[in-house]
Amino acid sequence: MIIVSLVSESCSRYYYVANVQNVPMLKQKDELHLSGFVGGGDETTCYEAQVAYSATNHMGIMANIMTGKGGNIQTHNYGKGTFAEGAVGYYKPMGKLGVFEIYGGIGGCGQHHEFCNSYTSENHGYADVSYMRLFVQPSFGISTQVFDFALSARMCNVIYTRVDNMVSGNIDAYNNLVNLQEQLPFNFEPAATLRIGWKNVKAQAQLEYAGFINSGSFIFGEDWHISFGLNISFSARSKSKSN
């Protein structure tokens, strides 16, 4: 997926945040895309970086990293984490403007959470959480010199590989961490990506929804992730007068 993917804290505690979907819309060999974003949801603030490269006329590779936090570090009532992933995929130009892509990859996340009563300042301990994520991400987009628009849908499994539950005095937080160890969620994460600029430098905005299909009533992640940033591409196509 993270990025990352990741964290948070205040009234609620999240152990999963969907990272920005990397949708480069490659069209030819030796294209390189570099991107940076700031984003988040109702509880987190995230910073992300992405790279994508077309190794052949139809094979693309990508890597993503996200770091984020939520809550209040000064009062020891917060969560923070880092997510990184890599992927390999297939892309195919469709007509003059269209691009179909599909990527599959694997990533991992490490998090640290601290728990404290905001009213009494009573320390309830901490938790260290790690997970692995496997994903497939198809997308279809339209790419021009002035704007790009794409719809993508990431499907992934999140496997919690480590939950060090050192919480006491907060029964809800303790039980949620116990439930987390029993989760094997399948996520469906659709996203819409818009880039506007000129040739090889474009501003990007993305809106993404994380649907937790088999997690039952246990809410362990943020539903929405919105991000803004910059995408820079290097290719013969970006320097030409036409697409």
FIGUDO-561563 format. One line per field, with one value per residue: residue number from 1; residue in one letter; z, y, x of N, C-alpha, C, CB in turn. Coordinates in steps of 0.001 Angstrom, whole numbers. Each point is the difference from the previous one (the first is absolute). Glycine has a CB too. Layout:
N
num [NUM/...]
residu [A/...]
n_Z [Z/...]
n_Y [Y/...]
n_X [X/...]
ca_Z [Z/...]
ca_Y [Y/...]
ca_X [X/...]
c_Z [Z/...]
c_Y [Y/...]
c_X [X/...]
cb_Z [Z/...]
cb_Y [Y/...]
cb_X [X/...]
This chain:
243
num [1/2/3/4/5/6/7/8/9/10/11/12/13/14/15/16/17/18/19/20/21/22/23/24/25/26/27/28/29/30/31/32/33/34/35/36/37/38/39/40/41/42/43/44/45/46/47/48/49/50/51/52/53/54/55/56/57/58/59/60/61/62/63/64/65/66/67/68/69/70/71/72/73/74/75/76/77/78/79/80/81/82/83/84/85/86/87/88/89/90/91/92/93/94/95/96/97/98/99/100/101/102/103/104/105/106/107/108/109/110/111/112/113/114/115/116/117/118/119/120/121/122/123/124/125/126/127/128/129/130/131/132/133/134/135/136/137/138/139/140/141/142/143/144/145/146/147/148/149/150/151/152/153/154/155/156/157/158/159/160/161/162/163/164/165/166/167/168/169/170/171/172/173/174/175/176/177/178/179/180/181/182/183/184/185/186/187/188/189/190/191/192/193/194/195/196/197/198/199/200/201/202/203/204/205/206/207/208/209/210/211/212/213/214/215/216/217/218/219/220/221/222/223/224/225/226/227/228/229/230/231/232/233/234/235/236/237/238/239/240/241/242/243]
residu [M/I/I/V/S/L/V/S/E/S/C/S/R/Y/Y/Y/V/A/N/V/Q/N/V/P/M/L/K/Q/K/D/E/L/H/L/S/G/F/V/G/G/G/D/E/T/T/C/Y/E/A/Q/V/A/Y/S/A/T/N/H/M/G/I/M/A/N/I/M/T/G/K/G/G/N/I/Q/T/H/N/Y/G/K/G/T/F/A/E/G/A/V/G/Y/Y/K/P/M/G/K/L/G/V/F/E/I/Y/G/G/I/G/G/C/G/Q/H/H/E/F/C/N/S/Y/T/S/E/N/H/G/Y/A/D/V/S/Y/M/R/L/F/V/Q/P/S/F/G/I/S/T/Q/V/F/D/F/A/L/S/A/R/M/C/N/V/I/Y/T/R/V/D/N/M/V/S/G/N/I/D/A/Y/N/N/L/V/N/L/Q/E/Q/L/P/F/N/F/E/P/A/A/T/L/R/I/G/W/K/N/V/K/A/Q/A/Q/L/E/Y/A/G/F/I/N/S/G/S/F/I/F/G/E/D/W/H/I/S/F/G/L/N/I/S/F/S/A/R/S/K/S/K/S/N]
n_Z [0/2326/-1515/1044/602/2874/2020/1329/2666/126/956/-1385/810/-3457/463/-3085/-935/-2910/-269/-1779/-1566/-820/-2327/-1535/-1864/-689/-2891/219/1380/2516/1847/2382/1369/2069/1621/2316/1162/2286/360/2440/10/1848/921/-2227/-264/-2524/-477/-2803/-1136/-2549/-1306/-2473/-1473/-2679/1129/-2915/-1648/2986/2741/1748/2017/1978/2256/1588/2234/1547/2274/1277/2684/738/2573/1111/-1018/2600/999/-831/-2513/-2851/-1751/-1000/-2406/-1848/-2113/-1530/-2367/-1924/-2098/-2123/-1724/-2607/-856/-2387/-936/174/-3081/-276/3111/756/2140/50/2746/714/2456/943/2584/2304/1762/2534/1598/2088/1672/2269/1134/2288/1241/1295/1371/-2401/3260/1211/-2140/123/-1796/-1293/-416/-2381/-1892/-1243/-2333/-1846/-2159/-2020/-1786/-1899/-1913/-2460/-647/-2678/-595/-2374/-124/-2238/-96/-1132/79/2341/1694/748/110/1516/677/1982/920/2257/-214/2982/1274/2383/605/3078/-726/3026/1935/1915/1491/1772/548/3316/-18/-2851/753/-2768/-287/722/-2250/-2339/507/-54/-2850/-1134/329/-1878/-2745/-2309/-673/-2761/-95/-2289/-140/-2374/-400/-1603/-908/-548/-1380/-250/-1656/-2505/-908/2317/2096/811/2715/657/1089/899/890/1406/730/2039/-1306/3114/-2490/2983/2352/556/710/-618/-834/-679/-1859/219/-1247/-1238/-1001/-684/-1380/-684/-1799/-2158/-2129/-549/-2793/-429/-3096/-2465/1339/1389/-2893/-1823/-534/1060/2611]
n_Y [-81/3321/1411/-1345/-1150/1103/254/622/837/1499/-1777/-2284/-1525/411/-2889/1768/3074/-1534/797/2080/-2591/330/1306/-76/-54/-2239/1293/-1753/-2059/1946/819/1007/278/1817/-246/2002/-813/2124/-2541/-87/-1251/1619/-283/1276/2703/-2257/1481/-1798/-56/-1272/-1007/-648/-1243/-543/-2581/380/1935/-1096/892/2585/-718/1598/405/1011/1283/486/1527/8/1235/-507/1782/2259/-1169/1610/-2597/-2474/446/-1496/-2314/693/-2039/338/-1172/-1046/-1062/-973/0/-1789/1604/-862/3242/-809/3318/-545/1654/1760/-781/-3145/-431/-3071/524/-3104/1084/-3062/1682/-1513/2686/-815/1989/195/1082/1255/-300/2062/-1029/3163/-430/2556/-93/-998/1113/-3404/-503/-1866/-601/704/-1639/-566/-133/-1774/191/-1598/2155/-2810/2719/-1464/3313/-1078/2998/293/2705/1518/285/3116/1023/297/-2669/-2686/-588/-2758/-1118/-1323/-2301/41/-3095/313/-2796/2391/-2744/1764/-1101/1165/22/1062/-315/2225/385/4/1510/-865/-2650/1573/-709/-3045/-514/1378/-2031/-2548/902/157/-3174/-428/1849/-2300/3604/-1429/3346/41/2541/1102/1935/2120/240/3199/-57/3223/145/655/-3290/-1260/1679/-1774/1761/-3221/918/-3191/346/-2831/-1049/-1692/-1863/-1151/-2386/-941/2791/-1502/2462/204/3423/-1489/2899/2970/-938/1733/-532/3361/-319/3065/-1210/1223/-2419/858/-1726/-254/-419/875/838/2589/1121/-235/2721/-2821/-1531]
n_X [350/3714/1311/-192/-1433/-6/-1816/-2418/200/-2794/-1931/1761/2559/194/1486/-437/1159/-1098/3317/-1311/-1519/3302/-2403/3452/-2695/2891/-655/2840/1764/529/-3002/2092/-3147/2048/-3001/903/-2985/-74/-2190/-1326/-2473/-1117/3263/2197/1482/732/2803/-791/2978/-1649/2723/-2126/2674/-1904/2267/-1404/-1444/-1266/1924/-1362/2357/-2042/2097/-2736/2006/-2909/1895/-3064/242/-2962/418/1002/3230/-1056/-1634/2414/-2666/1934/-716/3018/-327/2271/-2286/2809/-1968/2195/-2354/1464/-2347/-138/448/-1969/782/-3251/969/2096/-533/296/2285/-1539/1900/-478/2133/61/1259/473/-691/1281/-1838/2561/-2723/1811/-3229/1154/-2833/38/-3017/-18/-487/2762/2444/-1191/2885/-2595/3465/1064/-1669/3058/-2526/2153/-2406/1673/-1799/-106/-685/-1165/508/-2219/884/-2033/2060/-1108/3450/-941/2784/-2243/-144/1422/-3257/1259/-2912/2444/-1858/2826/-1367/1755/-295/331/2066/-574/3266/-911/-2825/2946/-3313/2312/-3673/189/-2897/-1704/-2447/322/3011/-412/-2090/1697/2397/-1943/-1053/3000/307/-2706/1061/169/-983/-683/954/-2336/2482/-2597/2508/-1768/3308/-1053/3134/-966/2960/518/530/518/-2266/-2935/-475/-348/-2936/375/-3193/1350/-3033/2083/-2720/1110/-1228/311/-152/-3097/-814/3417/-375/3197/-606/-563/-2938/2267/3024/-757/3016/294/2528/1043/-802/3297/-970/3172/-1697/1583/-2853/1235/1290/-2856/-1224/-1456/-593]
ca_Z [0/384/530/920/583/1253/1410/496/1372/840/530/-600/-277/-1263/-225/-1443/-834/-1397/-591/-1343/-1057/-1034/-1313/-845/-1386/-901/-1398/-813/751/586/698/1436/718/1399/590/1440/421/1384/12/1243/163/1145/1172/-294/-975/-644/-1020/-866/-1197/-926/-1231/-962/-1157/-1020/-344/-1391/-615/647/1404/884/1381/845/1431/744/1427/715/1447/489/1435/460/1443/662/505/1275/1082/-122/-457/-1432/-791/-1136/-718/-1338/-912/-1269/-864/-1366/-886/-1416/-696/-1461/-478/-1433/-551/-719/-818/146/1334/1068/547/970/794/1129/782/1165/822/1412/831/1430/840/1409/729/1461/605/1434/499/1233/281/-249/1131/1228/-384/381/-1116/-143/-682/-1422/-884/-1262/-952/-1354/-917/-1393/-893/-1379/-724/-1458/-274/-1384/-188/-1368/36/-1191/245/-1008/455/983/1147/60/904/61/1010/375/1049/635/798/781/1273/1045/925/1165/338/1357/859/1372/736/1343/484/1212/501/-1071/-464/-1416/-799/137/-764/-1428/-418/-43/-1213/-1165/-265/-596/-1270/-1289/-812/-1447/-242/-1344/144/-1237/82/-1171/-26/-961/-104/-882/-106/-1377/-417/965/1389/243/1345/91/1116/-52/1014/97/1035/427/421/738/-393/915/1353/905/630/559/-840/309/-959/-512/-1211/-1108/-63/-1039/-87/-979/-188/-1290/-800/-1020/-892/-903/-1139/-1313/-237/729/-653/-1358/-147/-48/772]
ca_Y [81/-171/84/93/71/426/417/1200/31/1003/-755/-1329/-435/-708/-805/-108/1155/-279/984/489/-991/411/-198/821/61/-136/-229/-478/-399/988/1115/54/902/264/695/219/370/89/-421/-570/-178/695/-103/-107/824/-890/512/-1153/139/-1104/-47/-1013/-39/-986/-734/-408/638/-426/-340/1104/-306/1159/-87/1035/60/931/106/763/15/570/143/1020/-602/614/-638/-1443/-588/178/-1109/403/-1169/123/-1073/-9/-1107/-52/-706/-186/-104/56/1165/-34/1164/-319/1175/1098/583/-939/-898/-1025/-519/-875/-260/-856/249/-351/1070/-240/1174/-72/1058/106/693/217/209/782/643/1430/785/-274/-186/-1344/-717/-1341/-887/192/-1170/2/-776/-127/-816/-178/176/-469/732/96/1313/386/1391/503/1447/818/835/1009/930/936/-668/-1448/-448/-1461/-741/-1209/-791/-895/-1101/-442/-711/523/-1092/538/-934/268/894/16/670/336/952/-375/1101/482/-1276/104/-53/-1351/-943/275/-595/-1447/-257/256/-1208/-993/516/-236/762/213/1383/505/1403/780/1348/877/804/1097/784/1165/738/131/-975/-929/424/140/-127/-1173/-223/-1335/-364/-1464/-599/-1331/-828/-1172/-894/-1112/314/12/1283/533/1071/107/861/1190/-249/891/558/1024/431/1023/5/341/-1109/417/-1115/166/-913/656/440/1230/1084/198/904/-776/-1225]
ca_X [-350/-160/-320/-365/-1326/564/-77/-664/-527/-637/-1126/90/1374/58/1201/184/-339/338/911/-330/202/944/-633/878/-484/1142/-371/1110/1189/904/-650/253/-908/311/-1136/-14/-1347/-435/-1395/-493/-1433/-573/850/1433/705/965/912/236/830/-216/776/-433/897/-372/1220/-157/-1160/-1240/194/322/336/-269/278/-709/274/-859/148/-1135/-238/-1252/-60/795/1234/369/-762/213/-1261/211/508/825/482/571/-397/721/-412/485/-931/314/-1265/-162/-737/-273/-696/-1236/-244/946/3/-342/1022/-407/1105/-295/1209/-99/1169/41/529/10/-187/325/-684/145/-1134/-9/-1356/-19/-1276/166/-510/751/1402/427/600/-561/926/295/-126/730/-786/538/-792/399/-1145/79/-1037/-126/-586/-257/-432/-146/74/211/1167/310/1027/-548/-597/-167/-1068/-8/-740/727/-659/961/-549/1147/-90/869/337/697/1069/496/-780/511/-1067/481/-986/-740/-810/-876/-526/-374/1225/559/-823/160/1265/-230/-789/844/776/-884/-488/643/-948/101/-407/-262/346/-95/580/-32/1224/-16/1232/-118/1260/466/997/605/-203/-1437/-529/-878/-916/-600/-974/33/-848/421/-1123/471/-1080/-284/454/-1131/-297/1238/531/1424/683/-669/-782/337/1355/98/1389/361/1441/600/509/968/323/1131/-137/-24/-1372/-260/711/-485/-1131/-1244/4]
c_Z [0/-454/129/139/1456/1237/392/1469/375/636/-516/-282/-1277/-129/-1491/-653/-1418/-546/-1370/-1020/-1089/-1363/-1028/-1420/-988/-1424/-849/884/484/464/1491/623/1464/585/1500/422/1500/-1/1355/-12/1238/1223/-295/-943/-552/-1013/-832/-1181/-860/-1195/-874/-1241/-953/-508/-1439/-568/645/1479/799/1390/829/1437/678/1464/628/1478/515/1500/271/1507/508/641/1379/1184/-44/-345/-1526/-666/-1149/-688/-1374/-814/-1286/-815/-1365/-852/-1416/-737/-1505/-351/-1514/-415/-812/-780/275/1445/1126/422/969/718/1042/681/1146/842/1447/776/1466/779/1424/721/1481/529/1493/438/1339/156/-85/1185/1257/-235/441/-1225/-25/-782/-1476/-766/-1228/-938/-1349/-856/-1376/-857/-1402/-792/-1514/-286/-1505/-76/-1484/74/-1368/324/-1174/523/1146/1229/-178/939/-47/1110/265/1132/550/840/760/1237/971/1031/1150/504/1422/708/1420/833/1445/628/1253/483/-1040/-701/-1473/-899/44/-854/-1497/-532/-42/-1259/-1252/-381/-699/-1378/-1173/-1045/-1484/-284/-1475/68/-1345/197/-1321/91/-1097/61/-1014/-7/-1452/-245/1169/1466/227/1483/24/1251/-159/1177/-12/1152/311/518/642/-85/1072/1419/1011/563/570/-967/377/-938/-419/-1308/-1200/111/-1157/11/-1102/-134/-1415/-657/-1095/-832/-909/-1102/-1288/-288/670/-634/-1397/-2/-45/819/-893]
c_Y [150/32/-645/-307/-202/209/922/-14/1313/-718/-1434/-318/-817/-726/-256/1295/-315/1090/436/-1101/598/-371/826/216/18/-296/-568/-323/1219/1278/-113/1033/96/850/170/561/245/-337/-519/-140/724/-32/96/1096/-835/761/-1187/365/-1241/118/-1106/94/-1093/-683/-495/731/-406/-343/1230/-500/1263/-285/1194/-44/1068/-9/892/-89/573/67/1072/-642/552/-653/-1522/-733/116/-1334/540/-1252/327/-1227/127/-1213/108/-820/-83/-165/132/1275/-93/1297/-454/1233/1070/464/-1009/-874/-975/-501/-978/-375/-954/165/-393/1155/-361/1293/-301/1202/-33/839/151/431/725/623/1513/859/-175/-122/-1351/-754/-1434/-943/288/-1293/230/-982/-24/-796/-57/142/-500/676/-212/1300/238/1466/279/1516/621/984/942/885/871/-703/-1512/-286/-1514/-490/-1293/-699/-1003/-1037/-626/-787/597/-1102/589/-1033/184/963/-152/866/226/1065/-544/1217/629/-1222/32/-106/-1390/-998/228/-583/-1523/-367/161/-1241/-1074/413/-506/715/-11/1373/243/1517/728/1410/732/942/1052/731/1121/738/172/-961/-849/423/267/-118/-1158/58/-1390/-186/-1510/-467/-1402/-759/-1282/-1077/-1030/257/43/1398/672/1022/213/948/1186/-315/794/504/985/558/1033/9/335/-1252/560/-1215/371/-1038/796/555/1337/1206/311/960/-710/-1243/-1190]
c_X [650/15/-282/-933/64/-833/-1149/-344/-643/-1147/47/1460/-14/1335/222/-461/456/914/-492/255/895/-578/781/-514/1165/-461/1122/1185/794/-693/292/-929/434/-1123/193/-1341/-78/-1482/-404/-1498/-483/901/1498/486/1148/842/476/892/-165/942/-577/876/-457/1266/-24/-1209/-1318/161/416/357/-230/403/-649/422/-888/372/-1116/-149/-1377/1/930/1229/364/-716/103/-1302/-31/345/830/507/541/-364/812/-423/660/-941/565/-1319/106/-753/-165/-696/-1211/-425/1033/135/-159/1179/-663/1241/-527/1309/-320/1246/-177/613/-64/-62/438/-573/374/-1151/226/-1397/52/-1384/180/-417/846/1496/551/511/-519/907/135/-263/862/-686/712/-964/650/-1251/330/-1110/82/-739/-155/-432/-185/-11/151/1117/241/1121/-493/-558/26/-1166/-51/-909/751/-736/999/-739/1153/-400/1007/206/813/994/535/-942/525/-936/440/-891/-671/-779/-896/-548/-370/1228/609/-772/117/1306/-96/-778/847/800/-825/-497/837/-853/324/-581/-239/113/-45/542/-183/1188/-101/1336/-207/1338/376/1151/488/-122/-1483/-310/-997/-868/-593/-947/-151/-883/497/-1207/504/-1080/-325/476/-1136/-249/1248/593/1463/731/-845/-713/511/1429/35/1411/186/1526/401/546/912/375/1161/-131/58/-1389/-272/698/-546/-1200/-1325/159/141]
cb_Z [61/919/-32/193/-2064/-1470/-42/-2226/592/-1439/134/-1021/2468/-1045/2243/76/1955/-315/1261/670/492/1579/1053/1352/782/1914/242/-1945/-1349/-1454/-1755/-326/-1569/-433/-1785/1/-1896/624/-2403/1182/-1159/-880/983/339/1192/330/1474/678/1232/724/1164/871/1392/-672/2385/438/-2106/-2198/-655/-1316/-698/-1506/-392/-1597/-359/-1673/-116/-2159/466/-2011/154/417/-2363/-1216/-31/1648/2188/413/623/1136/1249/876/984/1047/1213/797/1402/504/2013/-193/1910/45/-68/1762/-30/-2312/-1029/-863/-255/-1417/-366/-1141/-600/-1248/-1520/-545/-1716/-386/-1450/-514/-1650/-128/-1767/-36/-1199/-162/1482/-2399/-959/876/147/1891/123/107/1662/565/819/1145/1205/870/1265/627/1353/709/1828/-334/2126/-547/2100/-765/2228/-764/1425/-880/-2295/-1863/389/-458/-342/-903/-717/-717/-1099/32/-1658/-833/-1158/-375/-1878/617/-2405/-747/-1495/-771/-1495/-677/-2340/639/1610/-306/2291/631/451/2326/1917/274/983/2525/1187/654/1993/2285/1194/728/1963/-537/2000/-603/1971/-681/1691/-181/878/222/605/468/2213/-55/-1822/-1794/106/-2272/444/-1252/214/-1172/-230/-959/-758/568/-1831/1583/-2354/-1931/-1008/567/529/1256/-210/880/-795/1107/1448/-159/981/202/859/559/1793/824/477/1479/70/1857/1370/-825/-167/2073/1307/-636/-1180/-2262/1717]
cb_Y [-185/-108/1104/996/-795/936/-256/235/-1606/2001/2104/233/-13/1693/-1077/-2514/1643/-1202/-1010/2369/-1061/-293/-408/-845/1225/-811/1843/1359/-2116/-925/123/-693/-592/-138/-926/382/-1327/1766/-538/981/-2205/-565/-1375/-2454/2178/-1932/1960/-930/1461/-151/868/84/855/1354/-682/-2287/79/-842/-2338/1475/-1771/675/-1239/-132/-774/-350/-328/-380/240/-880/-2370/1392/-306/2141/1938/174/600/2362/-1419/2163/-1327/1406/-74/1209/-136/244/786/-1075/891/-2541/1409/-2533/1302/-1697/-528/694/2012/-3/1781/-682/2128/-896/2276/-1635/1817/-2464/1647/-2072/761/-1286/-96/-208/-905/624/-2072/477/-1932/-457/-215/-1141/2460/-21/1456/1022/-1690/1752/-484/610/609/126/605/-1534/1977/-2238/1692/-2554/869/-2376/714/-2064/-196/-237/-1810/-37/2/1542/1994/-432/2133/-48/1016/1031/274/1832/-441/1970/-2121/2390/-1739/1428/-33/-380/-166/-330/-1055/-576/848/-1747/409/2172/-423/1432/2427/554/-118/2092/1955/-108/780/2413/525/-663/2026/-2267/1423/-2499/727/-1972/-593/-1350/-798/-145/-1947/245/-2022/213/-888/2413/1552/-593/1002/-937/2485/-1351/2486/-911/2216/-40/1366/840/962/1434/330/-1516/1274/-2387/-864/-2162/1111/-2310/-1977/1460/-457/673/-2112/577/-2229/1409/-1658/2303/-1392/1861/-772/900/-1604/-1541/-2381/-1360/-650/-2316/1524/885/1072]
cb_X [-1200/-151/48/1058/-981/1450/2389/-877/1734/683/-1383/-2305/610/-1544/-326/-315/210/-2193/1911/571/-2261/1977/-2314/1864/-2050/1401/-1591/-795/97/1751/-1832/2419/-1912/2509/-1492/2476/-910/1764/159/1923/127/-2230/-1778/-181/-628/-1560/738/-2218/1661/-2408/2098/-2380/1927/-2047/213/1047/1278/-715/634/-1520/1710/-1884/2189/-1954/2391/-1867/2524/-1108/2465/-1196/-608/-2070/787/403/-1567/1888/-1223/769/-1983/677/-1633/1902/-2348/1956/-2186/2351/-1939/2265/-1027/-5/889/-173/2166/-709/-2428/-555/-920/-2324/1798/-1998/1303/-2083/920/-1443/538/186/-691/1287/-1903/2086/-1892/2538/-1542/2453/-803/2497/-722/-376/-2282/-2004/297/-1671/2062/-2248/-560/1730/-2355/2196/-2140/2357/-2075/1950/-757/994/20/-22/1019/-646/1212/-1295/975/-2438/999/-2378/953/-525/-1460/2484/-1337/2324/-2223/2192/-2272/1738/-1893/1227/-757/-809/-13/-1994/594/2384/-2067/2417/-1752/2357/-374/1745/1771/1307/-832/-1962/406/755/-1573/-1349/1223/15/-2056/146/1386/-677/-839/998/-373/-170/1290/-1531/1429/-1995/1684/-2538/1350/-2516/1415/-2502/751/-718/685/1563/2330/-478/330/1696/-531/2038/-1216/2336/-1985/2312/-1419/1411/681/163/1857/475/-2273/422/-2292/-89/1237/1720/-1966/-2392/1055/-2462/727/-2071/168/570/-2085/898/-2390/1497/-1381/1813/-716/-257/2009/813/1482/-545/-1389]
